[in-house]
């Protein structure tokens, strides 16, 4: 099919085979959801794979990812954060990003006190393995106080971290920003 978007979840911990928990919700009606490896227990990917007696390593995930038919647009959703191991040798989502060379990596950070620290740590870690465009999406499960929200945005800007988007629970408006060239 031409003109469609895929939402790919390489590893779904807590999903049911053939019917993953997160990918369809993330895809909505505007995209085709794909889950490459569904594991029943909602725990860290390697622990879930061990418990399910399934093989999980970076070469396996890359093979599954590359077997998905191409699409004009792909959104690949990780699990747990850029440093979560996907391979018994310690390779993680940062290594996965380096291997697939996406247009950009978006690190989702809660829009609350501590967001600047979390964003700086996650992006510093990511940069050890991936040198492409990256930035932060601030997501608020609860609206932060206005002083915290303003401080988060100012702190990200001062650190040179691109703010790629922001969203809040219950707020139907999502603000997307563009990557600087």
N, C-alpha and C positions, 0 to 999 in steps of 0.2 A: 504494500500500500504506500502511496505517496502522501506526503503532507501530514504525517502523524508523529506524535511524541510517545516515547516509551519511558516508563518509570521502572527502573530495574533495581531490585533489592537483591544483591548477590547472596547474602545470608540472612535468613529470617529465623531468629530464635523465638520460639513461642508461636510459630505458625503451624498450621496443619498442612500436610502434604496436599498439593493441588489447590489449596485455598489459604494462602498466607494472610496473616493478620494486618500488616502495614501497607503493603504495596497497593492494593485496591483503594484504600482510603487516601493514600498520597496521590494516586493517579486521578481519582475523581472520574468524571466523564470525558475529560479532555485528553486522556492518554490511555495507552495500553499498558497494564501492569504486567511485570515479569518478575518472578522470584526464581533464583537459580538453585538455591539449596535451602529447603525448609526443614527446620529442626524443632521438635515438639516442645522442648523445655525453654522457658524464658530466662535463660542464663547466658553468660558469656559464650560467644560462638564456639571456641575450642572445647569448653566444658560441655556444651550442648551436643556437639558432634561426637565427643567421646562417649557420652551417655547414650546417644542414639546409635552408636557403633557405625558412624559414618566417617568417611575420609574428608578432612578439611585441611587444605593447604593452599598456598598462593597459586601454584601451577594449576591445580584443579579449578579454582575460582576463575582464573584467567581463561582456561579452556572453555568453561561454561559461558563466560561472558562473550568470548569471541565467536561462539556458536549461535548467538542470538542474531537473527537477520538484522541488517542495518536499518536505521531510521534517520529521518532528517534531524531529529532532536532526541537526545537521551538525557534523562535525569537519573543519576545513580545515587542511591541512598545507602550510606554505610550503616553501621550498627555500633553504638556505644562510644564512638569518638575515634580520632585519627590514630591513637596509640593502642587500640584494642588488637591483640594478636589474632591473626588469621591462620597462622602456620606454627607448627611445633618449634620451628627454628626461631620464632619471634617476629617474623615479617607481619606487617599490619596494614591498616588502611592507607597509610602514607606510601607504603611500597606498592599497594594496589593502584593508587593514583599515579604514581610514577610510571607504572607499567602501561596504563591505558591512556595516559597523556590527555586528560580532559581539557575542554576549553577553559574551565576554571574549577577550582575546588571551593565550595562554600561550607564553612564551618558554622554550624548552628550553636549559638550561645544563648543561655537564658538572659533576658533583659532584666537584670536584678543586680543588687550589690554583689560585686565579685566578677562581673562580666568582663571588665578590662583585663584582669589577671587571667581568667580562663581563656580569653581570646589570644592574649600574648603567648601564653604557654602552648596552646594548641598550635598556633601558627609557627612558633619557633620550632616545635617538634616536627611539624609537617615539612618545614624548609630543610630539615636534615636529609630528606629523601626525595622531595619533590620541589622543583624550582619554577613551576608554571604559575600562572595567575591564581591568586587566592584571596579570600576576604571572609567577612563575617556576616551572618544573618542573625539579627537579634530577635528572639522569640519570647514573648511574655505570656506565661501561663496565667499570671495575674499582672495587671498593670502596675508598674513600679511607681513610686512617688515621682513627681515631675523632676525633682532635683536629682534623683538617681538616674532617671532616663537621660536628662541633659548631660550629666557627668559622664555616663557611659559613652555617649556619642562624642563628646569632647575628648575623652581619654583615648578612644579608638583613633580619632583624627590626629591627636598629638603623637600617637605611636606609629602613625603611617599605615594603619590597618584600614583597608577599604570596607565601608559598610555597604554590603550588596543588597540587603533587604531587611525588612522588619515586619513583624506581625504580632498580633495580640489575640489571645483567646476571646472569643465572643465579638471581635471586631471583624467585620466582613471585608474591610479594606486591607489590602496588603500593599506595602510600599516596596517596590523594587528599584534598585539603583543600578547604574551601569558600571562596569569595570573601567577604571582609567586606562587609557592606552599607553 
